[in-house]
Amino acid sequence: MRAAVVGADGGFAVEGLPPGSYYVAAVAGIPSGGADAWRDPSFLESLVAASLGVSVGESGRADVVLTLAVPR
């Protein structure tokens, strides 16, 4: 599991992932409860429906475009 902060240009990078399949999600904020609160299984499970499946190949790179869903 990794987290990344989006830069001013809207880009982000996650380093050190081995080849494989991953879920990627954009969130406006993490739950309260400390720096590792985003690792809570119930919080992560809540992201699955809105996440994007991504495959990282042997090159170690995958490009994705994410949209932050903002409730109305």
N, C-alpha and C positions, 0 to 999 in steps of 0.2 A: 504494500500500500504506500502511496506517495501523495503528497499534497504540493501544489504549486500556487504561487501568487501571480496574478496577471500583471504584466507591465503596462506602462503608459500607452504603448502601441497596441495593446490588446493581445500580445503574444505571451506564451508561456512555454517552459520546457521542463520535462521530467527526465532526470538522468538516472542511469544505472538499472534500467529494467531489462531483464533477460527476454529473449524472444518468447512470445506467448500471446494469449488472448486476455484482454482487460476491459473493464468498464471505465468510462470516463464521464464525469458529470461536472457541470459548473454550478456553483452555489454562491449566493450573495453573502453568506456568513456561516460560520460554524456554530454549533450549539454551545451554550454556556457550560462551564464546568472544567475549564482549563485548556491548555494547549493541545492535549491529546483527545479532547472530547469528540472530535470528528471521527475517531476510530471506534466509537461505540457501535456495536453490531446493529442495534435498532436504527440508528441514524443512517448507517450505510445501507441497510435494507430499504429504507425509505427513498433512497436515491436510484435504486435499480430501474424502476419504471421509466424514469426520465433520463437515464444514462444512454451513452452511445457505446456500442461494442467496437473495440479496436483490436487489430492484430498487429503486433510488433514482430517484424521479420528478422532475419539474420543481420540486416543492416543496422538494426537497433533504432530504426526511425519509423514513425508513423505520423502523418499530418492529419489533424482533425480541425473542424470548425464547430465550435460550440455556441449555443444560444442560451443565455441566461433566462429562464422562465420566471417572470415576475407576476405574482398573483394580482388580480385587479381588485 
